Amino acid sequence: MPILVMKFGGTSVANLDRIRRAAKRVGVEVAKGYDVIVIVSAMSGKTNELVGWVGETSPLYDAREYDAVVSSGENVTAGLMALTLQEMDIPARSWQGWQVPVMTTSAHSQARIEDIPPANIKAKFAEGMKVAVVAGFQGVSPEGRITTLGRGGSDTTAVAFAAAFDAERCDIYTDVDGVYTTDPRICDKARKLDRISFEEMLELASLGAKVLQTRSVELAMRYKVKLRVLSSFEEQSDTAGTLVCDEEEIMESNVVAGVAYSRDEAKLTLVSVADRPGIAATIFTALGDAGVNVDMIVQNIGEDGRTDMTFSCPTDQVMRAETAIAEARKENVLNFEELIADKDVAKISVVGIGMRSHTGVAAQMFRVLSAEGINIKIITTSEIKISVLIDRKYMELAVQALHDAFDLDKAG
């Protein structure tokens, strides 16, 4: 039998009624002749509750026990989904990560999947099981301990299973009906895309679009897993949702596929740093060792042997960055006048594979922002992306203006 992977997020399994609705969707695919692997998240809000309990019990917790606690939410959902399917006379069985087994690294709370041997589940399919309901987000370390994959890890679990079992497709059911050209809550002209390339989806996911987890898209691109993003709450057809696929499978598209934004950005500037070989390495080694996720970097032209160095990072890492820089200064490996932090900025990005073969996208983007009176603080580019840092108060205006300028409400 062909295998289909179906993943249901927390809102899709938030209560028993929603689990029943999800189970009916599984039943439709079973009736078409598929053996189905269902990946489930914990019920909506449950993981946050479990994380909170761990924090209250032990502020400096043992990461192995943290994983044992927070992974339990998915176990509950998997068991309830299997019971619901059995009530529908569909042969189903729940599987925890260690039973499959989902083999991972030992990095508790941020483990990476290393292997998913298909033999155990395939043997049960051969015996007549039609649905394997697998607890997402979890696996087992080489030491035999439960591990978790980090927030959003159920998406990664689903794609990894689709690759391991050579599934026909991996359907991700969520609370939105596909991937949009931008956030519909900000721009009412946002349009649902029928198809989007892996590369575009990867850029959008990493730049703030929260439809799919970045690691899951990376995995899908590496193993050529066809991904479909669908709504759990709407009637489906064979063409519903958004298909994330190879660039070659998209006949024609707009130059720009979407506009992404990230609200929680900060800009830090080191004023009057010594302009000498190795200074950038000194600064960013200190930040890297402190776990600061640096994004955009700009170095000004130096004068009199001094220069300014500006970089961006997530708002919640500013204190960590300031501490790391202060430590480097104390150890006399870094000499500067002052460190200025601006926590009131946002990152706006336009993404599209069409940028490879079309010129003038950057110029158009900058003209649009200028016409709206929006000043650009930092610019960074890649082959299919242009990102700018602007004052946060202009974020929604910038998204709407760029969406209009690139005609994203119209199909390519």
C-alpha positions as CSV (number, residue, x, y, z in Angstrom):
1,M,0.0,0.0,0.0
2,P,1.2,3.6,-0.6
3,I,2.0,5.5,2.6
4,L,0.7,8.9,3.5
5,V,1.9,11.0,6.4
6,M,-0.6,13.3,8.1
7,K,0.5,15.7,10.9
8,F,-2.0,17.4,13.2
9,G,-0.9,20.4,15.2
10,G,-2.0,21.4,18.7
11,T,-5.1,23.5,17.6
12,S,-6.2,20.6,15.4
13,V,-6.3,18.2,18.4
14,A,-7.2,20.7,21.1
15,N,-10.1,18.7,22.4
16,L,-12.0,15.4,21.8
17,D,-14.3,16.9,19.2
18,R,-11.3,18.1,17.2
19,I,-9.6,14.8,17.6
20,R,-12.7,13.1,16.2
21,R,-12.7,15.6,13.2
22,A,-9.1,14.8,12.5
23,A,-9.7,11.1,12.8
24,K,-12.5,11.5,10.1
25,R,-9.9,13.0,7.8
26,V,-7.6,10.1,8.4
27,G,-10.5,7.7,7.7
28,V,-11.0,9.4,4.3
29,E,-7.4,8.7,3.3
30,V,-7.6,5.1,4.6
31,A,-10.7,4.6,2.4
32,K,-8.6,5.7,-0.6
33,G,-6.2,2.8,0.0
34,Y,-3.4,4.4,2.0
35,D,-1.6,3.1,5.0
36,V,-1.4,6.2,7.1
37,I,1.2,7.5,9.6
38,V,-0.4,10.2,11.7
39,I,2.0,12.5,13.7
40,V,0.3,14.4,16.5
41,S,1.2,17.3,18.7
42,A,0.1,17.8,22.2
43,M,-3.3,19.4,22.7
44,S,-3.2,23.2,22.3
45,G,-1.6,24.9,25.4
46,K,-0.6,21.6,27.0
47,T,3.2,21.8,26.3
48,N,3.3,25.3,27.7
49,E,1.6,24.0,30.9
50,L,4.1,21.2,31.2
51,V,7.0,23.5,30.7
52,G,5.6,25.8,33.4
53,W,5.3,22.9,35.8
54,V,9.0,21.9,35.2
55,G,10.1,25.5,35.8
56,E,8.1,25.8,39.1
57,T,9.4,22.4,40.3
58,S,13.1,23.0,39.5
59,P,14.3,26.3,38.1
60,L,17.7,24.7,37.3
61,Y,16.2,21.5,35.9
62,D,17.8,18.3,34.7
63,A,17.2,18.4,30.9
64,R,16.6,14.7,30.8
65,E,13.7,15.0,33.2
66,Y,12.4,18.1,31.4
67,D,12.1,15.9,28.2
68,A,10.4,13.1,30.1
69,V,7.7,15.6,31.3
70,V,7.1,17.8,28.2
71,S,7.0,14.8,25.8
72,S,4.0,13.4,27.7
73,G,1.5,15.7,26.0
74,E,2.0,14.0,22.7
75,N,1.6,10.6,24.3
76,V,-1.8,11.5,25.5
77,T,-2.9,12.8,22.1
78,A,-1.5,9.7,20.3
79,G,-3.4,7.4,22.6
80,L,-6.7,9.3,22.2
81,M,-6.4,9.5,18.4
82,A,-5.8,5.7,18.2
83,L,-8.8,5.0,20.4
84,T,-11.0,7.3,18.3
85,L,-9.9,5.6,15.1
86,Q,-10.6,2.2,16.7
87,E,-14.1,3.4,17.6
88,M,-14.5,4.1,13.8
89,D,-13.5,0.4,13.1
90,I,-10.1,1.5,11.7
91,P,-7.2,-0.7,12.9
92,A,-4.9,1.8,14.6
93,R,-2.2,1.7,17.2
94,S,-0.3,4.5,19.0
95,W,3.5,4.7,19.0
96,Q,5.8,6.7,21.3
97,G,9.2,7.8,19.9
98,W,11.1,5.0,21.6
99,Q,8.8,2.3,20.3
100,V,9.4,3.2,16.6
101,P,12.3,3.9,17.4
102,V,13.0,7.6,16.4
103,M,16.8,7.6,17.0
104,T,18.1,11.0,18.0
105,T,21.2,12.7,19.4
106,S,21.6,13.2,23.1
107,A,21.0,17.0,23.0
108,H,18.0,17.0,25.4
109,S,15.3,19.6,24.5
110,Q,17.0,20.3,21.1
111,A,17.8,16.7,19.8
112,R,18.2,16.0,16.1
113,I,16.8,13.0,14.4
114,E,19.5,10.6,13.2
115,D,17.5,7.6,12.0
116,I,14.0,6.1,11.8
117,P,14.2,2.4,11.1
118,P,10.8,1.6,9.3
119,A,10.8,-2.2,10.1
120,N,8.6,-2.2,13.2
121,I,5.8,-0.1,11.8
122,K,5.9,-1.8,8.4
123,A,5.6,-5.2,10.1
124,K,2.4,-4.0,11.8
125,F,1.1,-2.6,8.5
126,A,1.7,-6.1,7.0
127,E,-0.4,-7.6,9.8
128,G,-3.4,-5.4,9.0
129,M,-2.8,-2.2,11.0
130,K,-4.0,0.7,8.8
131,V,-2.9,3.7,10.9
132,A,0.2,4.2,13.0
133,V,-0.4,7.2,15.3
134,V,3.0,8.5,16.3
135,A,3.7,11.0,19.1
136,G,5.5,13.9,17.5
137,F,8.3,16.0,18.9
138,Q,10.1,13.1,20.6
139,G,12.6,10.4,20.2
140,V,15.2,8.3,22.1
141,S,18.9,9.0,22.7
142,P,21.7,6.5,22.3
143,E,21.6,6.1,26.1
144,G,17.9,5.1,25.9
145,R,16.5,8.3,27.4
146,I,13.4,10.2,26.0
147,T,14.5,13.3,24.0
148,T,12.5,16.2,22.5
149,L,13.3,18.0,19.3
150,G,12.6,21.6,20.3
151,R,9.4,23.7,19.8
152,G,7.7,22.9,16.5
153,G,9.4,19.6,16.5
154,S,6.3,17.7,15.3
155,D,6.6,19.2,11.9
156,T,10.2,17.8,11.7
157,T,9.0,14.4,12.9
158,A,6.4,14.3,10.2
159,V,8.8,15.1,7.4
160,A,11.4,12.7,8.7
161,F,8.8,9.9,8.7
162,A,7.8,10.8,5.1
163,A,11.4,10.5,4.1
164,A,12.1,7.3,6.0
165,F,9.0,5.5,4.7
166,D,9.2,7.0,1.2
167,A,5.7,8.4,1.6
168,E,3.7,9.7,-1.3
169,R,3.2,13.0,0.5
170,C,3.3,14.7,3.9
171,D,0.2,16.7,4.8
172,I,0.5,19.2,7.6
173,Y,-2.9,20.1,9.1
174,T,-2.9,23.4,11.0
175,D,-5.2,26.3,11.8
176,V,-4.5,28.1,8.5
177,D,-5.6,26.9,5.1
178,G,-2.2,27.3,3.4
179,V,0.8,29.5,2.9
180,Y,-0.1,33.2,2.2
181,T,1.8,35.9,0.4
182,T,2.0,37.6,3.8
183,D,0.2,37.6,7.1
184,P,-3.6,38.0,6.4
185,R,-4.0,39.6,9.8
186,I,-1.8,42.5,8.7
187,C,-2.7,42.7,5.0
188,D,-6.3,41.9,3.9
189,K,-5.1,41.5,0.3
190,A,-2.9,38.5,1.2
191,R,-3.4,35.6,-1.2
192,K,-3.1,31.9,-0.6
193,L,-0.4,30.3,-2.7
194,D,-1.2,27.1,-4.6
195,R,2.4,26.2,-4.7
196,I,5.7,27.5,-3.3
197,S,9.3,26.3,-3.7
198,F,11.2,24.7,-0.9
199,E,13.8,27.5,-1.0
200,E,11.1,30.2,-0.8
201,M,9.3,28.4,2.1
202,L,12.6,28.0,3.9
203,E,13.4,31.7,3.7
204,L,9.9,32.7,4.8
205,A,10.0,30.3,7.7
206,S,13.3,31.6,8.9
207,L,12.3,35.2,8.5
208,G,9.2,35.1,10.7
209,A,6.4,33.2,8.8
210,K,5.2,30.7,11.4
211,V,3.3,28.2,9.2
212,L,6.1,25.6,9.1
213,Q,9.1,25.0,11.3
214,T,12.4,25.8,9.6
215,R,14.0,22.4,10.3
216,S,11.1,20.6,8.7
217,V,11.4,22.6,5.5
218,E,15.2,21.9,5.4
219,L,14.5,18.2,5.8
220,A,11.8,18.2,3.1
221,M,14.1,20.0,0.6
222,R,17.0,17.6,1.3
223,Y,14.9,14.4,0.8
224,K,12.5,15.8,-1.8
225,V,9.4,15.2,0.4
226,K,6.3,16.8,-1.0
227,L,4.7,18.9,1.7
228,R,1.1,20.1,1.7
229,V,-0.2,22.7,4.3
230,L,-3.9,22.5,4.9
231,S,-6.6,23.7,7.4
232,S,-8.1,21.2,9.8
233,F,-11.3,23.2,9.9
234,E,-12.3,23.4,6.2
235,E,-13.5,20.9,3.7
236,Q,-10.7,19.5,1.6
237,S,-10.2,18.7,-2.1
238,D,-7.2,17.2,-3.8
239,T,-6.0,20.7,-4.7
240,A,-6.6,22.3,-1.2
241,G,-3.9,24.1,0.8
242,T,-0.4,24.9,-0.5
243,L,2.0,22.4,-1.9
244,V,5.7,23.0,-1.0
245,C,7.7,21.4,-3.7
246,D,10.7,21.6,-6.1
247,E,11.1,24.8,-8.1
248,E,10.8,22.7,-11.3
249,E,7.2,21.8,-10.4
250,I,6.1,25.5,-10.4
251,M,5.3,26.6,-14.0
252,E,5.2,30.3,-13.5
253,S,5.2,32.6,-10.5
254,N,5.6,36.2,-9.4
255,V,9.2,37.6,-9.0
256,V,8.4,38.0,-5.3
257,A,6.5,35.1,-3.6
258,G,5.9,36.8,-0.3
259,V,6.6,39.4,2.3
260,A,7.7,38.3,5.8
261,Y,8.2,40.2,9.0
262,S,9.8,39.7,12.4
263,R,8.6,42.0,15.1
264,D,11.0,41.0,17.9
265,E,14.3,42.4,16.5
266,A,16.9,44.6,18.1
267,K,19.8,46.7,16.6
268,L,23.1,47.0,18.6
269,T,25.9,49.4,17.6
270,L,29.4,49.3,18.9
271,V,30.6,52.9,18.6
272,S,34.3,53.6,17.8
273,V,35.8,50.2,17.7
274,A,39.5,49.7,16.8
275,D,39.6,49.2,13.1
276,R,42.1,46.4,12.8
277,P,42.3,42.8,11.4
278,G,40.5,40.3,13.6
279,I,38.2,42.8,15.4
280,A,35.1,41.3,13.8
281,A,36.2,37.8,14.8
282,T,36.7,39.0,18.3
283,I,33.2,40.6,18.6
284,F,31.3,37.7,17.0
285,T,33.2,34.9,18.7
286,A,32.2,36.5,22.0
287,L,28.6,36.7,20.9
288,G,28.6,33.2,19.5
289,D,30.0,31.7,22.7
290,A,27.2,33.5,24.6
291,G,24.6,31.9,22.3
292,V,23.5,35.2,20.6
293,N,21.9,34.6,17.3
294,V,23.3,37.4,15.1
295,D,21.5,38.2,11.9
296,M,22.4,41.4,10.0
297,I,25.9,43.0,10.2
298,V,27.1,46.3,9.0
299,Q,30.6,47.8,9.4
300,N,31.0,51.5,8.7
301,I,34.1,53.0,6.9
302,G,36.7,53.6,9.5
303,E,38.3,57.0,10.3
304,D,41.5,57.5,12.3
305,G,41.8,53.8,13.0
306,R,38.2,53.6,14.5
307,T,35.0,52.2,13.1
308,D,31.4,51.5,14.1
309,M,30.0,47.9,14.0
310,T,26.2,47.4,13.9
311,F,24.4,44.1,14.1
312,S,20.9,42.7,14.8
313,C,19.7,39.9,17.1
314,P,16.4,38.8,18.7
315,T,15.1,41.2,21.3
316,D,15.2,38.6,24.1
317,Q,19.0,38.1,23.5
318,V,20.0,41.8,23.9
319,M,21.0,41.4,27.6
320,R,23.0,38.3,26.7
321,A,24.8,40.3,24.0
322,E,25.5,43.2,26.2
323,T,27.0,40.9,28.9
324,A,29.2,39.2,26.3
325,I,30.5,42.5,25.0
326,A,31.1,43.8,28.5
327,E,33.1,40.7,29.4
328,A,35.2,41.1,26.3
329,R,35.9,44.7,27.2
330,K,36.8,43.7,30.7
331,E,39.3,41.2,29.4
332,N,40.9,43.9,27.2
333,V,40.2,42.0,24.0
334,L,37.8,44.7,22.8
335,N,38.1,48.4,23.0
336,F,35.1,50.7,22.1
337,E,33.4,53.9,23.1
338,E,29.9,52.7,23.9
339,L,27.3,50.1,23.0
340,I,23.9,51.4,21.8
341,A,20.9,49.1,21.8
342,D,17.7,49.9,19.9
343,K,14.9,47.4,20.8
344,D,12.2,49.2,18.8
345,V,12.9,47.8,15.3
346,A,11.4,45.2,13.0
347,K,12.8,43.2,10.1
348,I,10.9,43.2,6.7
349,S,11.8,40.8,4.0
350,V,10.7,40.1,0.4
351,V,11.4,36.6,-0.9
352,G,11.2,35.0,-4.3
353,I,13.1,32.6,-6.6
354,G,12.3,35.0,-9.5
355,M,14.9,37.4,-8.1
356,R,17.6,35.2,-9.6
357,S,16.6,36.2,-13.1
358,H,15.0,39.7,-12.5
359,T,16.8,42.9,-11.8
360,G,15.5,45.9,-9.9
361,V,13.7,44.2,-7.0
362,A,15.9,45.9,-4.4
363,A,15.5,49.3,-6.1
364,Q,11.7,48.9,-6.2
365,M,11.6,47.9,-2.5
366,F,13.7,50.9,-1.4
367,R,11.6,53.3,-3.5
368,V,8.4,52.0,-2.0
369,L,9.7,52.4,1.6
370,S,11.1,55.9,0.8
371,A,7.7,57.0,-0.6
372,E,6.1,56.0,2.7
373,G,8.8,58.0,4.6
374,I,10.3,54.8,6.1
375,N,14.0,55.0,6.9
376,I,16.1,51.8,6.4
377,K,18.7,51.1,9.1
378,I,20.3,47.9,7.8
379,I,20.1,45.9,4.6
380,T,21.0,42.3,3.9
381,T,20.5,40.2,0.8
382,S,20.8,36.7,-0.6
383,E,20.0,35.2,-4.0
384,I,16.3,35.1,-3.3
385,K,15.8,37.5,-0.4
386,I,16.1,41.1,0.6
387,S,15.7,42.1,4.2
388,V,15.7,45.5,5.9
389,L,15.6,46.7,9.4
390,I,13.2,49.6,10.1
391,D,11.5,51.3,13.0
392,R,8.9,48.9,14.4
393,K,6.0,51.5,14.3
394,Y,6.2,51.3,10.4
395,M,6.1,47.5,10.2
396,E,2.5,47.0,9.1
397,L,2.7,50.0,6.7
398,A,5.8,48.5,5.1
399,V,4.3,45.1,4.7
400,Q,1.1,46.5,3.1
401,A,3.0,48.9,0.8
402,L,5.4,46.2,-0.4
403,H,2.6,43.7,-0.9
404,D,0.8,46.2,-3.1
405,A,4.0,47.2,-5.0
406,F,4.9,43.7,-6.0
407,D,1.2,42.9,-7.0
408,L,1.1,39.9,-4.6
409,D,-2.6,39.9,-4.6
410,K,-2.5,38.7,-8.2
411,A,-1.4,35.2,-9.4
412,G,1.8,35.0,-11.4
